[in-house]
Amino acid sequence: IIEAANILKDKNINFIIIGNGFLEKDVKFQISNLKLKNLKLISESLSFNELREKMLKCHISLGQFENHKRLKRTIPHKCFESLAMGLPYVTARTKPISEILENNKSVIFTNLADPKDLAEKILYLKNNPDLTNKIGESGYKLYQEKFTPKNLVQNIVNKK
């Protein structure tokens, strides 16, 4: 994401990274080293309400992009949060997410660990607001149909 922000630094596209942890120093160093004015890091803990408010101010939600073995077997929680809020979701194409989301319908997929592809997809969405809105609406509809707590529990109960 940092590299994509650098590619897009002159395209009037801003990024917010919310999080902290063992990579925080590296992230701060990269942002400082690249002199990125279009990327803001929020590393303090936020309440669920504050996090929701910050996310809803964004035009798209970025998922996970690194080539990490965990992504071959899991769907990040952020995927469901983004769908539930109607935020257009952009993430790396992985098998688990590909099983539930459809490219250019309920998600925009990028190549794993490919900042140039991520930057291209973000710019494409910026220049195609109708598609961006359609993806957010389709993702929300899919969440309502399949992934609300009630629907998930009903699927488990029906499998008896």
C-alpha positions as CSV (number, residue, x, y, z in Angstrom):
1,I,0.0,0.0,0.0
2,I,2.9,2.4,0.8
3,E,4.4,1.7,-2.6
4,A,1.1,2.2,-4.3
5,A,0.7,5.5,-2.4
6,N,4.1,6.6,-3.7
7,I,3.1,5.7,-7.3
8,L,-0.1,7.8,-6.9
9,K,1.4,10.7,-4.9
10,D,0.6,13.2,-7.7
11,K,-2.8,11.9,-8.6
12,N,-4.9,13.5,-5.7
13,I,-5.4,10.2,-4.0
14,N,-5.0,10.0,-0.3
15,F,-4.5,6.9,1.9
16,I,-5.1,6.2,5.6
17,I,-3.4,3.2,7.2
18,I,-5.0,2.4,10.6
19,G,-3.0,0.0,12.8
20,N,0.0,-0.7,14.8
21,G,2.3,-3.5,15.8
22,F,5.7,-4.9,15.2
23,L,5.9,-3.3,11.7
24,E,4.9,0.2,12.8
25,K,8.5,1.5,12.9
26,D,9.2,0.2,9.4
27,V,5.9,1.8,8.1
28,K,6.8,5.1,9.7
29,F,10.3,5.0,8.2
30,Q,9.0,4.2,4.7
31,I,6.4,7.0,4.9
32,S,9.1,9.4,6.1
33,N,11.7,8.2,3.6
34,L,9.4,8.5,0.6
35,K,8.1,11.9,2.0
36,L,4.5,10.8,1.3
37,K,2.1,13.6,1.9
38,N,-0.8,11.5,0.6
39,L,-0.6,8.8,3.3
40,K,-1.6,9.2,6.9
41,L,-0.8,6.6,9.6
42,I,-3.1,6.3,12.6
43,S,-1.4,4.0,15.0
44,E,-3.3,4.8,18.2
45,S,-6.1,2.4,19.2
46,L,-9.6,3.4,18.1
47,S,-12.9,2.4,19.4
48,F,-15.2,0.4,17.1
49,N,-17.2,3.6,16.6
50,E,-14.2,5.7,15.7
51,L,-12.9,3.0,13.3
52,R,-16.3,2.8,11.6
53,E,-16.5,6.5,11.2
54,K,-13.0,6.7,9.7
55,M,-13.7,3.8,7.3
56,L,-17.0,5.4,6.2
57,K,-15.2,8.6,5.2
58,C,-13.1,6.6,2.7
59,H,-14.1,6.0,-0.9
60,I,-12.7,2.4,-1.0
61,S,-11.4,-0.1,1.5
62,L,-8.1,-1.8,0.9
63,G,-7.6,-5.4,2.0
64,Q,-4.4,-7.4,2.2
65,F,-1.9,-7.6,-0.6
66,E,1.3,-9.3,0.6
67,N,2.1,-12.8,-0.5
68,H,1.6,-14.4,2.9
69,K,0.7,-18.1,3.5
70,R,-2.2,-17.0,5.8
71,L,-4.0,-15.5,2.8
72,K,-4.1,-18.9,1.2
73,R,-6.5,-20.2,3.9
74,T,-8.3,-17.3,5.4
75,I,-10.6,-14.4,4.6
76,P,-9.6,-11.3,6.6
77,H,-12.2,-9.9,8.9
78,K,-11.8,-6.5,7.2
79,C,-13.4,-8.1,4.1
80,F,-16.7,-8.6,5.9
81,E,-16.5,-5.2,7.7
82,S,-16.1,-3.5,4.3
83,L,-19.0,-5.4,2.7
84,A,-21.2,-4.7,5.7
85,M,-20.5,-1.0,5.4
86,G,-21.1,-0.9,1.6
87,L,-17.5,0.1,1.0
88,P,-16.0,-0.9,-2.3
89,Y,-13.3,-3.5,-1.4
90,V,-10.0,-3.9,-3.2
91,T,-7.8,-6.8,-2.2
92,A,-5.4,-9.3,-3.6
93,R,-6.8,-12.2,-5.5
94,T,-6.6,-15.3,-3.2
95,K,-8.5,-18.6,-3.3
96,P,-10.6,-18.1,-0.2
97,I,-11.8,-14.6,-1.2
98,S,-12.4,-15.7,-4.8
99,E,-14.8,-18.3,-3.4
100,I,-17.2,-15.6,-2.1
101,L,-16.5,-12.5,-4.1
102,E,-16.6,-11.8,-7.8
103,N,-14.1,-9.5,-9.5
104,N,-15.6,-6.3,-10.9
105,K,-18.9,-7.1,-9.2
106,S,-18.4,-7.3,-5.4
107,V,-14.7,-6.7,-5.3
108,I,-11.7,-5.4,-7.3
109,F,-8.9,-8.0,-7.3
110,T,-5.2,-7.1,-7.6
111,N,-2.3,-9.4,-8.1
112,L,-0.5,-10.4,-4.9
113,A,2.4,-8.2,-3.8
114,D,2.0,-6.0,-6.9
115,P,1.9,-2.3,-5.9
116,K,1.8,-1.2,-9.6
117,D,-1.4,-3.3,-10.1
118,L,-2.9,-1.9,-6.9
119,A,-2.1,1.7,-8.0
120,E,-3.7,1.1,-11.4
121,K,-6.9,-0.4,-9.9
122,I,-7.2,2.5,-7.4
123,L,-6.8,5.0,-10.2
124,Y,-9.3,3.1,-12.4
125,L,-11.9,3.2,-9.6
126,K,-11.2,7.0,-9.0
127,N,-11.9,7.5,-12.7
128,N,-15.0,5.3,-12.7
129,P,-17.2,6.3,-9.8
130,D,-20.2,4.5,-11.2
131,L,-18.3,1.2,-11.0
132,T,-17.0,2.1,-7.6
133,N,-20.6,2.6,-6.3
134,K,-21.8,-0.6,-8.0
135,I,-19.1,-2.6,-6.3
136,G,-20.0,-1.2,-2.9
137,E,-23.7,-1.8,-3.4
138,S,-23.1,-5.3,-4.7
139,G,-20.8,-6.2,-1.8
140,Y,-23.4,-4.9,0.7
141,K,-26.2,-6.9,-1.0
142,L,-24.1,-10.0,-0.9
143,Y,-23.3,-9.4,2.8
144,Q,-27.0,-9.0,3.6
145,E,-27.9,-12.2,1.7
146,K,-25.1,-14.5,3.0
147,F,-22.9,-13.1,5.7
148,T,-25.1,-11.4,8.4
149,P,-24.8,-13.3,11.7
150,K,-28.4,-14.4,11.3
151,N,-27.8,-15.9,7.8
152,L,-24.5,-17.6,8.9
153,V,-26.2,-19.2,11.9
154,Q,-29.2,-20.3,9.8
155,N,-26.8,-22.0,7.3
156,I,-25.2,-23.9,10.2
157,V,-28.6,-24.9,11.6
158,N,-29.8,-26.0,8.2
159,K,-26.8,-28.3,7.8
160,K,-27.9,-30.7,10.6
